[in-house]
Amino acid sequence: MNDLIQTVAVYALPVLFAITLHEAAHAYAAKYFGDSTAYMMGRMSLNPIKHVDPFGTILIPILLYFSTGGAFLFGYAKPVPINFGQLRKPKRDMAWVALAGPAANFVMALIWLLVLIGLKVSGQQGEQDFFVLMARAGILTNLVMFAFNLFPIPPLDGGRILTSLLPNKYAYKFAQIEPYGFFIVMALVLLKVLYFWMTPVMTIASSALQLIVSPLLFLLN
């Protein structure tokens, strides 16, 4: 129980930020490209309550934590309502709206990395310090969300991006798997097939983050 409390305390803020800004980014991008549906419904908001799904964000992760001993965690927020027909160029703009969520997670991972560097530079924080653990949790959480949501199966963001890029004939056929996409993804997660996607994408994203902060690290050394 103590381990659970510590894990929740360390991950609570990073997860709330990751989910909230991911969904708000979708809403903002949709409004920018012509669809105000999410904005009118109050989803272009930094208030976590607007995006948290009691079942998908809270109950499922807790049940999975206890049932798997923390080995497997999965959750989701309330999807942002988007009327793709309202976008100025629906097929093209769909990709930008979908990409906004993972892009927000990448930026947040960068911010948490900068926080971690700041903590290390201060020299007052050990490896097991609460805020160091939180910063590491922020980086990991956002890299996981970045990679997971880019998996090319609808309704995940990667699936919508791929649908946008495919020729119309194939895009229509590919989009028809969306009602089954959640179950396909869950099966791939349980079979650990998705790790073959997650690991390289997270590694590439992590390397990109290190490259971005390398000038700062050079100046600090």
N, C-alpha and C positions, 0 to 999 in steps of 0.2 A: 504493500500500500504506500509506503514511504517513497518507493521508486516512482510510482504513478504520480504522486503529488509533486515530486521534484520535476518529473518530465513535463507535466501539465504546466507548472510554473515557468519552466524554461521556454516551452514552445508556444504558450498561449498568445503572447503579444506578436511574435513573428508570424504565426499562422493567421491571426486576425488581420494583420496588415497585408499579408500575402493574398488572402481571399478578397478582402475589401478593395484593394487597389487593382487587383486583376479584373474584378467585375466592373468597378467604376471606369476602368480604362476602356472596356468594351462599350459601355454606355456613352462615354465621351466620344469615342471614335465613330459610333453609330450616328450621334447627333452631328458631328462634324461633316459626315458624308451624306446627311440629309434625312436620317430617321430619328425622330424625337420621341419614339415610343418609350424607351427606357427612361429618358429625361422626364417625360410627363408622369411616369409612374414612380418617380423619386429614386430611381436606381443609379443616377449619376451622383452618388453620394459617398462620402468617406465614413459614414456611420455604419459600423459592422452589422448592426441589427437589421439593416436593410437587405443584407446579402446572406446572412447566416440562415441555413436550413436546419431546423431542430433535429431532423432525422439524419440528413446526410453529413452535416458538419459536426454534430455532437454525439448522437446516439451510436451511429455506425462505427466511428473511430474508437469509442470507448468499448463497445462490444468486441470489436476485433482485437483490441489491445489485450483484453482479458482472455479471449478464446485462443489467441495465438502466442500469448506470453510476450507481446510486443514485437513479434517477428514480422508482422504484416499489418500495416495501417492503410486505410483508404477512406476518403471522404470527399464531399463536394458541396458547393454553395448553390444557392438558388440561381438558376440560369437567368441571364439578363434577357428580357424580351426584346427581340429585334425583328422588325418587319423589313426583310430584305428588299421587298418591292418598293419601299420608300426611299431606298438609297439612290443617289443620282445615277450611278452606273452599277446596278445590283451585282452582276457577276464579278466585276473587277473590285468593287468596294468591299464585297464580302470578305476578301482576303485581308484587307487592311483592318477591318473591324475585328476579325478573328485574331490577327497577329498582335493587336493592341494588348491583349491580356498577357500572353507570354512575354512581350516586350516589357510590360510593367514589372513582371517578376524578375526579369534580368536586371533591370535598373535597381530594384529593391535588393537583389543579391549584391550588387555593387555597393549600395549604401551600407549594408550590413558589413561588408568587407572593409569599407573605410572606417566604420565604427570599431571593428576588431583591430585594425591597424592603430587607430587612435588609442585604444585601451592598452595595446602592447607598448606603444611609444611612451605612454604615461609612466610605465614601469611600476605601477601600483597594483596591477592585476595579475594573478596567477592563472595557470591553465584551467583550474577548477573554480575560478571566480564566477559568480552567478552571471554577471554581465558578459563575460567572455563566452560562457556556455550559451547565453542567449544570442549573442552575435553569430556564433557558429551555427546555432539552430536556424537563425534567419537566413544565412547563406544556403544551408542545406535545404530548408523548406522551399525557398524560391527556386533553387536549381531543380528540385524534384517537380515542382509545379510547371516550370518552364519546359522541361523535357516531356513530362507526361502529357501536357495539353497540346504539344506539337505532334503527338503521335497521329499519323494520317488516317484516322477512322472517324467519320462523323458520328456523333455530334461534337467530338473534341475539336479544338481550334485547328489542329493540323488537318483534320478531315475537311473542314470548310475551306482552308487554304488550298488543298489539293483540288477540291471541287471547282474552285475559282480558276485554277490554272489549266484544268482539263478542257479539251474541246467540248462544245455544247452537247454533242451526242453522248459522249462518255461521261460528262459531268452529270447529266440527268440520270443515267443508269447508276453511277456511283452514289449519288445522293439518296437513292432508294434504299440503301442499307442503313440509313440513319435510325429508323425505329429499332433496329437490332444492334446498333453500335455499342450501347452500354453493356449489353450482355457479351458481345464479342470481346470488348476490352477487359471485362471482369474475368472472362475465361482465360485470356492471355496473361493476365496478372497472376491468377491462381496457378497456372501451368508454368509460371516464371519465364514465359517466352518474352514478355514485355521488357525484361531486364536487358535483353540483347539490343533493345532500342535505347532504354534509359541510360545505361552505363556510358556508351560512347557520346551521346548527346550532352549528358551532364559533364563529361570530361572535356569536351570541346568548349562548352560554355564556361567551365571553370578556368580553362586555359586562356580564354578570351578576357575574363575578369582579371587574371594575373597580368596579362599583357597591358591592360588599361591602367592598372595601378603601378606598373613597373617603374615609370618615371618618378612617382612619388616615393617608392621604396628606395630608389637610387639616391634621391635627395636626402632621405632620412638616414642612409647608411654612411 
